[in-house]
Amino acid sequence: MHVTVLLQEAVDALRIKPSGIYIDGTFGSGGHSRLILEKLGKSGRLIAFDKDMSAVSKGKSIKSTNFHITHSRFSRIKQELQELSVCQVDGILLDLGVSSLQLEDTSRGFSFRLNGPLDMRMDTSQGQTATEWIASVSEKHLREVIKNYGEERFAKQIARAVVATRSQQPIITTLQLAEIVAKAIRPGKQNQNPATRTFQAIRIYLNQELEELSLTLPECTGLLKQGGRLVVISFHSLEDRAVKRFMREASNPDKLPCRLPIRDEEVQRLIRPKLRLVGKAIRPKESEVIVNPRARSAVMRVAERVNADDF
């Protein structure tokens, strides 16, 4: 059973107005969405997104006139909202990463502990599977992906071992890949499964998770009403780093070249920050981590829209 991480904290951070319009950019198992719906009045709206068809199917079981869910990646939020005649919203929540339900479904190929086909796609209706990608990727590119997206110091050895194995037989299951990685890494004290970083890297790369995030964050800022909140929960250092950097830069005045041929009041308008940081990063309490160990790496950051009428 999936346990929603930082459930109360995330919904509280949105400061739900009964008549407001809110976005759940990653519906998942629907924990955040259901709590948001409880706080909405008759005129409030919640629009959810997910690129996983199984999540969308679960979302369609929610029978509420306040709720709408669509099968789409969250980088298309702006286009999807235009089709729903929505220009601005009061809050946006992004809960990144992979859910427990996806990890425990052996057919999805996300887990290195459960044997199943090596798929790893969030959206199984399109794109290459991990098996297909591993069969054709060059050793150099594989090494770069594992190093850059997994921050794995044994990326070179792992890539070499994968390429050597695939020349003898196709790599088609999760446990097969996990075993290759385990043998390639030098023995030592491990705080986590040796395949963790490699699986994480391939999943992030295949689903273009960091690219999606970099496209989505500016879109979210433009969609928020003044005072609207952007709440992002990350589970990976690369994701959190990108969120932290974006929010920090958006909360600082822009720098313009000297001697631009525009009036002073126009300069002031252009350099105003778009966001205001709300508090410090929030992590799950120890009590939550004890109940749900997968929450231990979660980091939540919150920013509020300012000067929305100027943009």
One Martini backbone bead per residue (centre of mass of N, CA, C, O) as a GRO file, in nm:
protein
  311
    1MET     BB    1   0.095   0.036   0.023
    2HIS     BB    2   0.060   0.365  -0.029
    3VAL     BB    3   0.239   0.641   0.123
    4THR     BB    4   0.198   0.962   0.169
    5VAL     BB    5   0.415   1.221   0.155
    6LEU     BB    6   0.366   1.497   0.323
    7LEU     BB    7   0.060   1.548   0.330
    8GLN     BB    8  -0.013   1.782   0.529
    9GLU     BB    9   0.216   1.978   0.460
   10ALA     BB   10   0.145   2.026   0.159
   11VAL     BB   11  -0.150   2.123   0.192
   12ASP     BB   12  -0.090   2.353   0.388
   13ALA     BB   13   0.103   2.511   0.191
   14LEU     BB   14  -0.135   2.589  -0.013
   15ARG     BB   15  -0.373   2.730   0.115
   16ILE     BB   16  -0.673   2.653   0.097
   17LYS     BB   17  -0.941   2.753  -0.101
   18PRO     BB   18  -1.264   2.676  -0.153
   19SER     BB   19  -1.258   2.853  -0.450
   20GLY     BB   20  -1.019   2.729  -0.571
   21ILE     BB   21  -0.739   2.651  -0.793
   22TYR     BB   22  -0.585   2.327  -0.847
   23ILE     BB   23  -0.268   2.141  -0.876
   24ASP     BB   24  -0.189   1.796  -0.956
   25GLY     BB   25   0.096   1.688  -1.126
   26THR     BB   26   0.101   1.404  -0.932
   27PHE     BB   27  -0.121   1.183  -0.846
   28GLY     BB   28  -0.092   0.874  -0.832
   29SER     BB   29  -0.272   0.768  -0.547
   30GLY     BB   30  -0.426   1.049  -0.432
   31GLY     BB   31  -0.365   1.175  -0.151
   32HIS     BB   32  -0.354   1.481  -0.202
   33SER     BB   33  -0.618   1.514  -0.362
   34ARG     BB   34  -0.820   1.422  -0.140
   35LEU     BB   35  -0.746   1.646   0.064
   36ILE     BB   36  -0.812   1.885  -0.113
   37LEU     BB   37  -1.113   1.816  -0.164
   38GLU     BB   38  -1.199   1.847   0.139
   39LYS     BB   39  -1.133   2.178   0.121
   40LEU     BB   40  -1.341   2.220  -0.090
   41GLY     BB   41  -1.582   2.374  -0.245
   42LYS     BB   42  -1.819   2.396  -0.487
   43SER     BB   43  -1.620   2.607  -0.662
   44GLY     BB   44  -1.394   2.429  -0.660
   45ARG     BB   45  -1.069   2.309  -0.805
   46LEU     BB   46  -0.923   1.998  -0.939
   47ILE     BB   47  -0.621   1.935  -1.129
   48ALA     BB   48  -0.494   1.640  -1.271
   49PHE     BB   49  -0.180   1.461  -1.325
   50ASP     BB   50  -0.063   1.181  -1.543
   51LYS     BB   51   0.155   0.943  -1.721
   52ASP     BB   52   0.008   0.715  -1.567
   53MET     BB   53  -0.252   0.514  -1.644
   54SER     BB   54  -0.308   0.382  -1.365
   55ALA     BB   55  -0.351   0.651  -1.218
   56VAL     BB   56  -0.582   0.759  -1.393
   57SER     BB   57  -0.780   0.530  -1.332
   58LYS     BB   58  -0.798   0.595  -1.030
   59GLY     BB   59  -0.895   0.891  -1.064
   60LYS     BB   60  -1.173   0.814  -1.213
   61SER     BB   61  -1.306   0.711  -0.933
   62ILE     BB   62  -1.354   1.003  -0.875
   63LYS     BB   63  -1.666   1.147  -0.763
   64SER     BB   64  -1.628   1.480  -0.870
   65THR     BB   65  -1.702   1.808  -0.972
   66ASN     BB   66  -1.404   1.921  -0.877
   67PHE     BB   67  -1.278   1.691  -1.070
   68HIS     BB   68  -0.975   1.647  -1.281
   69ILE     BB   69  -0.824   1.411  -1.514
   70THR     BB   70  -0.506   1.366  -1.694
   71HIS     BB   71  -0.314   1.232  -1.958
   72SER     BB   72  -0.007   1.379  -1.852
   73ARG     BB   73   0.251   1.566  -1.850
   74PHE     BB   74   0.353   1.844  -1.658
   75SER     BB   75   0.475   2.017  -1.904
   76ARG     BB   76   0.149   2.050  -2.010
   77ILE     BB   77  -0.019   2.238  -1.830
   78LYS     BB   78  -0.081   2.488  -2.000
   79GLN     BB   79  -0.226   2.347  -2.239
   80GLU     BB   80  -0.444   2.196  -2.071
   81LEU     BB   81  -0.570   2.452  -1.942
   82GLN     BB   82  -0.662   2.589  -2.202
   83GLU     BB   83  -0.875   2.361  -2.267
   84LEU     BB   84  -1.020   2.447  -1.973
   85SER     BB   85  -1.017   2.763  -1.935
   86VAL     BB   86  -0.735   2.811  -1.773
   87CYS     BB   87  -0.509   3.066  -1.652
   88GLN     BB   88  -0.529   3.053  -1.329
   89VAL     BB   89  -0.391   2.968  -1.004
   90ASP     BB   90  -0.355   2.890  -0.643
   91GLY     BB   91  -0.205   2.600  -0.690
   92ILE     BB   92   0.097   2.381  -0.688
   93LEU     BB   93   0.170   2.025  -0.709
   94LEU     BB   94   0.487   1.838  -0.677
   95ASP     BB   95   0.543   1.478  -0.680
   96LEU     BB   96   0.819   1.320  -0.710
   97GLY     BB   97   0.889   1.032  -0.867
   98VAL     BB   98   0.827   0.713  -0.724
   99SER     BB   99   0.605   0.481  -0.635
  100SER     BB  100   0.518   0.207  -0.456
  101LEU     BB  101   0.334   0.085  -0.673
  102GLN     BB  102   0.552   0.083  -0.895
  103LEU     BB  103   0.772  -0.081  -0.745
  104GLU     BB  104   0.567  -0.340  -0.681
  105ASP     BB  105   0.538  -0.367  -0.989
  106THR     BB  106   0.685  -0.602  -1.182
  107SER     BB  107   0.600  -0.490  -1.477
  108ARG     BB  108   0.775  -0.207  -1.455
  109GLY     BB  109   1.094  -0.223  -1.357
  110PHE     BB  110   1.196  -0.049  -1.085
  111SER     BB  111   1.293  -0.299  -0.924
  112PHE     BB  112   1.580  -0.474  -0.770
  113ARG     BB  113   1.403  -0.692  -0.585
  114LEU     BB  114   1.214  -0.752  -0.831
  115ASN     BB  115   1.107  -0.963  -1.071
  116GLY     BB  116   1.119  -0.833  -1.412
  117PRO     BB  117   1.069  -0.640  -1.656
  118LEU     BB  118   1.274  -0.400  -1.829
  119ASP     BB  119   1.132  -0.092  -1.832
  120MET     BB  120   1.073   0.215  -1.664
  121ARG     BB  121   0.811   0.341  -1.756
  122MET     BB  122   0.570   0.569  -1.687
  123ASP     BB  123   0.482   0.558  -1.997
  124THR     BB  124   0.365   0.271  -2.164
  125SER     BB  125   0.274   0.417  -2.452
  126GLN     BB  126   0.586   0.513  -2.465
  127GLY     BB  127   0.887   0.444  -2.559
  128GLN     BB  128   1.159   0.311  -2.424
  129THR     BB  129   1.291   0.055  -2.286
  130ALA     BB  130   1.546  -0.056  -2.098
  131THR     BB  131   1.614  -0.294  -2.277
  132GLU     BB  132   1.637  -0.138  -2.546
  133TRP     BB  133   1.853   0.065  -2.456
  134ILE     BB  134   2.077  -0.131  -2.354
  135ALA     BB  135   2.113  -0.281  -2.636
  136SER     BB  136   2.230   0.015  -2.786
  137VAL     BB  137   2.406   0.152  -2.604
  138SER     BB  138   2.680   0.301  -2.528
  139GLU     BB  139   2.926   0.290  -2.303
  140LYS     BB  140   2.962   0.594  -2.268
  141HIS     BB  141   2.666   0.675  -2.224
  142LEU     BB  142   2.609   0.489  -1.987
  143ARG     BB  143   2.821   0.612  -1.800
  144GLU     BB  144   2.702   0.901  -1.797
  145VAL     BB  145   2.424   0.834  -1.683
  146ILE     BB  146   2.515   0.697  -1.417
  147LYS     BB  147   2.681   0.941  -1.319
  148ASN     BB  148   2.478   1.192  -1.358
  149TYR     BB  149   2.195   1.050  -1.244
  150GLY     BB  150   2.340   0.862  -0.997
  151GLU     BB  151   2.613   0.928  -0.867
  152GLU     BB  152   2.824   0.701  -0.970
  153ARG     BB  153   3.156   0.587  -0.909
  154PHE     BB  154   3.105   0.295  -1.084
  155ALA     BB  155   3.022   0.351  -1.386
  156LYS     BB  156   3.246   0.222  -1.557
  157GLN     BB  157   3.217  -0.073  -1.455
  158ILE     BB  158   2.917  -0.108  -1.518
  159ALA     BB  159   2.920  -0.051  -1.823
  160ARG     BB  160   3.118  -0.275  -1.896
  161ALA     BB  161   2.946  -0.514  -1.783
  162VAL     BB  162   2.695  -0.471  -1.957
  163VAL     BB  163   2.829  -0.497  -2.237
  164ALA     BB  164   2.949  -0.779  -2.191
  165THR     BB  165   2.678  -0.927  -2.137
  166ARG     BB  166   2.515  -0.848  -2.402
  167SER     BB  167   2.711  -1.016  -2.592
  168GLN     BB  168   2.582  -1.294  -2.470
  169GLN     BB  169   2.307  -1.154  -2.355
  170PRO     BB  170   2.013  -1.042  -2.285
  171ILE     BB  171   1.874  -0.769  -2.095
  172ILE     BB  172   1.539  -0.832  -1.931
  173THR     BB  173   1.584  -0.807  -1.618
  174THR     BB  174   1.617  -0.681  -1.302
  175LEU     BB  175   1.799  -0.900  -1.164
  176GLN     BB  176   2.010  -0.908  -1.385
  177LEU     BB  177   2.109  -0.616  -1.352
  178ALA     BB  178   2.166  -0.622  -1.046
  179GLU     BB  179   2.390  -0.841  -1.066
  180ILE     BB  180   2.587  -0.691  -1.246
  181VAL     BB  181   2.632  -0.452  -1.055
  182ALA     BB  182   2.726  -0.605  -0.800
  183LYS     BB  183   2.985  -0.729  -0.945
  184ALA     BB  184   3.118  -0.441  -1.033
  185ILE     BB  185   3.131  -0.373  -0.739
  186ARG     BB  186   3.310  -0.313  -0.481
  187PRO     BB  187   3.353  -0.432  -0.192
  188GLY     BB  188   3.152  -0.312   0.090
  189LYS     BB  189   3.002  -0.074   0.257
  190GLN     BB  190   2.641  -0.074   0.244
  191ASN     BB  191   2.349   0.137   0.270
  192GLN     BB  192   2.276   0.012  -0.011
  193ASN     BB  193   2.190  -0.102  -0.287
  194PRO     BB  194   2.406  -0.127  -0.558
  195ALA     BB  195   2.156  -0.065  -0.776
  196THR     BB  196   2.021   0.205  -0.710
  197ARG     BB  197   2.168   0.422  -0.895
  198THR     BB  198   2.125   0.283  -1.169
  199PHE     BB  199   1.817   0.271  -1.172
  200GLN     BB  200   1.774   0.569  -1.128
  201ALA     BB  201   1.922   0.674  -1.380
  202ILE     BB  202   1.760   0.527  -1.600
  203ARG     BB  203   1.482   0.636  -1.521
  204ILE     BB  204   1.542   0.940  -1.549
  205TYR     BB  205   1.632   0.929  -1.843
  206LEU     BB  206   1.388   0.788  -1.989
  207ASN     BB  207   1.176   1.014  -1.850
  208GLN     BB  208   1.292   1.302  -1.836
  209GLU     BB  209   1.278   1.438  -1.544
  210LEU     BB  210   1.464   1.694  -1.547
  211GLU     BB  211   1.351   1.822  -1.804
  212GLU     BB  212   1.061   1.845  -1.709
  213LEU     BB  213   1.120   2.026  -1.465
  214SER     BB  214   1.256   2.268  -1.619
  215LEU     BB  215   0.988   2.328  -1.782
  216THR     BB  216   0.771   2.353  -1.545
  217LEU     BB  217   0.847   2.574  -1.337
  218PRO     BB  218   0.794   2.831  -1.516
  219GLU     BB  219   0.499   2.760  -1.579
  220CYS     BB  220   0.395   2.771  -1.290
  221THR     BB  221   0.458   3.065  -1.230
  222GLY     BB  222   0.270   3.184  -1.464
  223LEU     BB  223  -0.006   3.046  -1.334
  224LEU     BB  224   0.005   3.208  -1.085
  225LYS     BB  225  -0.128   3.379  -0.858
  226GLN     BB  226  -0.130   3.606  -0.640
  227GLY     BB  227  -0.024   3.403  -0.365
  228GLY     BB  228   0.050   3.158  -0.490
  229ARG     BB  229   0.149   2.811  -0.465
  230LEU     BB  230   0.461   2.626  -0.472
  231VAL     BB  231   0.489   2.265  -0.441
  232VAL     BB  232   0.788   2.059  -0.376
  233ILE     BB  233   0.869   1.709  -0.400
  234SER     BB  234   1.172   1.543  -0.328
  235PHE     BB  235   1.407   1.233  -0.377
  236HIS     BB  236   1.649   1.388  -0.521
  237SER     BB  237   1.927   1.577  -0.546
  238LEU     BB  238   1.885   1.684  -0.838
  239GLU     BB  239   1.600   1.787  -0.800
  240ASP     BB  240   1.643   1.972  -0.553
  241ARG     BB  241   1.855   2.150  -0.685
  242ALA     BB  242   1.667   2.261  -0.909
  243VAL     BB  243   1.452   2.383  -0.724
  244LYS     BB  244   1.630   2.565  -0.551
  245ARG     BB  245   1.750   2.733  -0.783
  246PHE     BB  246   1.488   2.839  -0.904
  247MET     BB  247   1.365   2.977  -0.652
  248ARG     BB  248   1.603   3.164  -0.596
  249GLU     BB  249   1.609   3.314  -0.870
  250ALA     BB  250   1.296   3.401  -0.864
  251SER     BB  251   1.353   3.573  -0.579
  252ASN     BB  252   1.535   3.748  -0.755
  253PRO     BB  253   1.645   3.999  -0.913
  254ASP     BB  254   1.692   4.099  -1.214
  255LYS     BB  255   1.941   4.140  -1.462
  256LEU     BB  256   2.040   4.423  -1.645
  257PRO     BB  257   2.158   4.594  -1.877
  258CYS     BB  258   2.312   4.864  -1.943
  259ARG     BB  259   2.153   5.126  -2.102
  260LEU     BB  260   1.865   5.097  -2.146
  261PRO     BB  261   1.588   5.216  -2.358
  262ILE     BB  262   1.435   5.269  -2.062
  263ARG     BB  263   1.248   5.327  -1.809
  264ASP     BB  264   1.261   5.312  -1.472
  265GLU     BB  265   0.980   5.178  -1.426
  266GLU     BB  266   1.045   4.939  -1.619
  267VAL     BB  267   1.283   4.827  -1.469
  268GLN     BB  268   1.135   4.764  -1.203
  269ARG     BB  269   0.938   4.563  -1.331
  270LEU     BB  270   1.153   4.358  -1.456
  271ILE     BB  271   1.321   4.300  -1.166
  272ARG     BB  272   1.114   4.162  -1.029
  273PRO     BB  273   1.024   3.920  -0.844
  274LYS     BB  274   0.823   3.616  -0.870
  275LEU     BB  275   0.922   3.501  -0.592
  276ARG     BB  276   0.866   3.363  -0.256
  277LEU     BB  277   1.005   3.232   0.001
  278VAL     BB  278   0.884   2.958   0.219
  279GLY     BB  279   1.083   2.898   0.415
  280LYS     BB  280   1.214   2.598   0.469
  281ALA     BB  281   1.303   2.304   0.428
  282ILE     BB  282   1.109   2.000   0.433
  283ARG     BB  283   1.099   1.718   0.646
  284PRO     BB  284   1.039   1.436   0.768
  285LYS     BB  285   0.951   1.293   1.034
  286GLU     BB  286   1.048   1.038   1.226
  287SER     BB  287   0.765   0.907   1.245
  288GLU     BB  288   0.729   0.875   0.934
  289VAL     BB  289   0.985   0.704   0.871
  290ILE     BB  290   0.908   0.461   1.043
  291VAL     BB  291   0.648   0.397   0.876
  292ASN     BB  292   0.808   0.536   0.605
  293PRO     BB  293   1.116   0.490   0.474
  294ARG     BB  294   1.076   0.638   0.186
  295ALA     BB  295   1.074   0.937   0.324
  296ARG     BB  296   1.378   1.013   0.401
  297SER     BB  297   1.445   1.180   0.110
  298ALA     BB  298   1.253   1.403   0.152
  299VAL     BB  299   1.181   1.733  -0.005
  300MET     BB  300   1.031   2.049   0.078
  301ARG     BB  301   0.926   2.325  -0.131
  302VAL     BB  302   0.834   2.682  -0.103
  303ALA     BB  303   0.642   2.916  -0.308
  304GLU     BB  304   0.545   3.259  -0.384
  305ARG     BB  305   0.357   3.470  -0.563
  306VAL     BB  306   0.459   3.774  -0.724
  307ASN     BB  307   0.352   4.009  -0.935
  308ALA     BB  308   0.133   3.880  -1.140
  309ASP     BB  309   0.025   4.147  -1.289
  310ASP     BB  310   0.315   4.188  -1.457
  311PHE     BB  311   0.293   3.892  -1.646
   0.00000   0.00000   0.00000
